[in-house]
Amino acid sequence: MAALGRQVLDWHRLIPLTWSLIARQTTRPGEQKRTTAFLLRKLTMVSGGGGLGESPSVEPQKYAQEPEHRTGLTQCLLEKQRTAVEREKVVSSLLDMGFSDVHVNELLSIQPGTHPQQLLDIISELILLGLNPEPVCVALKKSPQLLKLPVMHMKKRSSYLRKLGLGEGKLKRVLYCCPEIFTMRQRDIESIVGVLKEKCLFTVKQVTEILHRCPCVLREDPGELEYKFQYAYFRMGIKHVDVVKTDFLQYSMTKTKERHVFLERLGRYQTPDKKGQTLVPNPLLKDILRVSEAEFLAKTACSSAEEFGVFKELLAREEEESEGRMADAGSPEEAGP
């Protein structure tokens, strides 16, 4: 009986401790039943003569988050929030520049990974060059690599294009026909400009007009561009002002030679003399180069497509033979001692 009495007293002393542990260690309602069962087992051990000992935390380890994990999650959320805020600022700025909602959505979808501020900086440079929203969208959709350019490179190239006279709205045609003007090497642009100024002797204003009207010259080999001008000036008798006005430099040498030589052999075109005079009136350049082949044959050459086809084959053969003779003349064996 004495032993039974001591056991009852032990149970009464442990009841406050039990509920104290439950209140302190059970942080979730779903854990309370498991905790109560655990403590009852402990009390049974105590009633059997064992000690209560240290009670480990009953909270499962899977609910505990490491401090590093919480920090990384917080930083990720903050970064997303910051990007969203910047995106809203960029959208607002683009709308202020005159872009429509459709334009803005198109611009943001061209390169989804582009930072919003980078997008805004590139577009701002294009707007400062005199482009309107629509041409900007067209240019960036055609050449999305423009959005990857460093902003400082874009600023320097924009400054150089202004020096060439291609600001104030003149860049629209250039960027549409030759969007790589921002990505190509500056020395390549300078080489073309140098040929036009120093070899062909165009004025600064004429160079600006050529780049504006015939931006494809930027893709030309400098030597071939010089030869094209010489052919126009010496073989066809075309003056500088007419080369610019007729956009002569945009046409390929093959097309120009075929039509010009064909008219020559038909007696419908003559190279002017030193005074600029000819025995027959030469047709206008626009009637030679700007028209379709069918119109050229019907109205300018007054010839048939069959005759022109045979002539083009003969001319190509003549060109090959001429190039072969030039190559033989330049070889060491033919040069002699």
Disulfide bonds with the S-S distance in Angstrom:
none
